Amino acid sequence: MSATEKNRQALMALFGSDKLVAMLSGKRIAITLPSASTPPSAMLLATVLSDTLGRLWPNLDFSGEQAEIALSVSEEAARSGGAPTNGLRVAWEPPYDMVVSIGVPAPQAASPSIQVGADGWHVAFGESAACGDSLNPVGPAFAAGLAAAQVFRICFESELAGSGAKPLGNWSIDVRELFNARGLELTDIDLGETHVFGVGAVTHGMAWLLEKWPRKVTGDLNLVDSDNYGSGNGQRYAFMREGSAGTSKVEAIAERLRGHAQLTVTPHSKDMNTYCRDHGYERPLERVVTGLDSEEARRQAALKCPKRTINMWTSESYIGAGQYVPGQGRGCLFCAYPEPVDNPMDEVARFHRHTGLNPEVVRELLSSSRELTAQEALKVSTEKGIPLERIQGEPLRSVLPVLCATGRVLRDDAKGAVDVPFSFSSLLAGVAGFIMLLRDVQLSADVSEGWNQHVFKTPSPLMLSSQKRHLRCVRCTAFELLLAAQNGQP
Ligand SMILES: [Zn+2]
């Protein structure tokens, strides 16, 4: 078998669509670093960009002083998802479909290019985008996520026509402004008691920032998720390593955070409801971070009544993060995901609608946690147009993330959509969640606010909005009745 055919087959197993494999394989992308004296923030940016691009693109050329290091990050990312690495190399052979130059102008003007920079909280695109000496990973990760989204936008411009995608142009911002968090500082942080429910793709993005936070981190961090890595996770999970498939997600993230010697990280390989039942309800949860994959799971997390919640999400071309401290008209997480009343559906009906599996099969799969048979996986794959390899042998609850956190790109023949795993969407949602977490930890304001953003558009502070109490919220209603009773009111 030729190397080209081997590559094609490996990518087919990952992405499941010949059209998409041809689209990705047909593009050559270059990442250029400074030729000498690469500053720390450029290295952080290059690292996270190389990881996220390596999860999607099979042909990447690296050049500049630290090209070998960036290349090895991309290779590890590709291998973690079982993708080929022979199209990843240290080279400069223009013209390219896209050049991303980090902190310096692109070497020549013949290829379409973007120049990206970051330093501390600052991100910049365009002619004056530069990097600096800060070790803060927030700006670099935010810039890398946006740059990776722009690579995709430019390479698939015709397919994304009509989606609202826009170039960033010459644009820069202090990311704290996007989140009404100008008071954030690069200082020691104390997470107190924090529970993370759901250690999926967005939580992996957030975890990288916590891992790289250059100051002391203290507190008691509990990671709650019963899932092991699936073979398809390598497409979206930031810094997932080769050989992780089949191993515990919470254990892997706990291991990554060991560098913070004074942070107590406890992995709990069980689902949120089992964890909370075992934990008991006498003492309320102080802070919960949700990186969950369905609205129903978020409602269930909200019903655990945490005092403070950080929520992160992706949905097709949109990403977002919110902070919820309910009370006095401020919404809780449940308020943000009220139960649908016009077409109420139980979990079985919802899974039936999302997967196409018959309700009796859904009910059995949910209650037994058994994995999808080849025949069931084929039915979901055929009806929903997602790769068979990514769902076969997975439990049903792992199928929803594959359906939710993928963007849809129109095929040329306009007959349907191809699902693309947007590693950059998960990354950006994770960065936004980390900023919300910092906001909660450092500024401790009692507010409920959410930020949502089209991943192919220029981020704006206008996308932050206050999250009000929802009239139909069962959590807030019950909580208010309880408070009234405690205060002796009728
Ligand atoms: Zn509520």
Boltz pocket constraint, residues with backbone or C-beta under 6 A from the ligand:
constraints:
  - pocket:
      binder: B
      contacts: [[A, 326], [A, 330], [A, 331], [A, 332], [A, 333], [A, 334], [A, 335], [A, 469], [A, 470], [A, 473], [A, 474], [A, 475], [A, 476], [A, 477]]
      max_distance: 6.0
